[in-house]
Amino acid sequence: MFLVLVVQGHGQTAVKRKKFVLKNGGTAALQANSAEASSFVWYRDGNVLPGINTSSLSVNEPGIYKVVALNSGDCPSDESVEIEIIIAQPILADVAITKRSEIREVLSNQLFNYTINVRNNGAATANQIKVVDKLPDNLIFESFDTPTDGTANYDVENRTINWTIPQLQNGYFSELIVKVMAKQAGKVSNTANVTAMETDPDLSNNTSTDNKNISAIRVPNVITPNGDGKNDFLIIDNLDSFDENQLTIINRWQSTVYQAINYKNNWDGSKLADGTYFYLLRVRNVKGSWIEQNGYITILR
């Protein structure tokens, strides 16, 4: 902002005041227009601003500014037109974000959902809301559901979800459901961030992190089918999370000794000698892909 202060001579019209609203954090340049002056004295709220004797002044604080011009004989002019600088109060919109995964147990290579919720806690309407969510390496992006508001896209190269909401009124919220799949078992930590065009008075709720434990199919390495009711059967944890499975047991001579389609945790090694056997387990995920797991199991009676 550039403002000119007219320095009045003797007998001219009385001093007038002009008001200008300055954006919070902005700067105004005040310029005295007296060509005959050799120096100047600047005032804010009636107090001299020390050390400033040039014809221009840069201001970023509220107050009433004026200038007096001095000629070579230090004779002052009348006071200039007064400029009242008013700092505009920022428009506040507290946008908050939460990201949560499904509470059910999820296995590797199994689809699950994240729900991203953006809420405007006010006081003003929030505009140009942007949500950024960079997926960790262990997650595979699958798809979106249509968001409540705005548009969402996935940047494959940067593994980043970008969701834009043009406007969200005070007290309203919007949601986006993201479908993903974990490559491996273990802890998955995923963080989403939100910003808006307005000044946000509370930045502590602009970030949300979800920590999800991804489980695995667990195949025991020993069974003891001796009829005592303990560990008599090969119980494969989380097998029922998949619609289809195939189990094959092979002996040390590479002969198949047991095979089942859609195994029901009911094999006890009947008619097999104690010893170590090789197993191959295949499960089919929701995408129709077969996932294989193999290892060794020992029968001890």
Stockholm file with secondary structure:
# STOCKHOLM 1.0

chainA/1-301         MFLVLVVQGHGQTAVKRKKFVLKNGGTAALQANSAEASSFVWYRDGNVLPGINTSSLSVNEPGIYKVVALNSGDCPSDESVEIEIIIAQPILADVAITKRSEIREVLSNQLFNYTINVRNNGAATANQIKVVDKLPDNLIFESFDTPTDGTANYDVENRTINWTIPQLQNGYFSELIVKVMAKQAGKVSNTANVTAMETDPDLSNNTSTDNKNISAIRVPNVITPNGDGKNDFLIIDNLDSFDENQLTIINRWQSTVYQAINYKNNWDGSKLADGTYFYLLRVRNVKGSWIEQNGYITILR
#=GR chainA/1-301 SS CEEEECBCCTTCCCCCEEEEEECTTCCEEEEECCSSCSEEEEEETTEECTTCCSSEEEECSCEEEEEEEECTTCCBCCCBCEEEEEECCCCBEEEEEEEEECSSCEETTCEEEEEEEEEEEEESCEEEEEEEEECCTTEEEEEECCCSSSEEEEETTTTEEEEEEEEECTTCEEEEEEEEEESSSEEEEEEEEEECSSBCSCGGGSEEEEEEEEECCBCCSEECCSSSSSSCSCCCBTGGGSSEEEEEEECTTSCEEEEEESCCSCCCCTTCCSEEEEEEEEEECTTSCEEEEEEEEEECC
#=GC SS_cons         CEEEECBCCTTCCCCCEEEEEECTTCCEEEEECCSSCSEEEEEETTEECTTCCSSEEEECSCEEEEEEEECTTCCBCCCBCEEEEEECCCCBEEEEEEEEECSSCEETTCEEEEEEEEEEEEESCEEEEEEEEECCTTEEEEEECCCSSSEEEEETTTTEEEEEEEEECTTCEEEEEEEEEESSSEEEEEEEEEECSSBCSCGGGSEEEEEEEEECCBCCSEECCSSSSSSCSCCCBTGGGSSEEEEEEECTTSCEEEEEESCCSCCCCTTCCSEEEEEEEEEECTTSCEEEEEEEEEECC
//
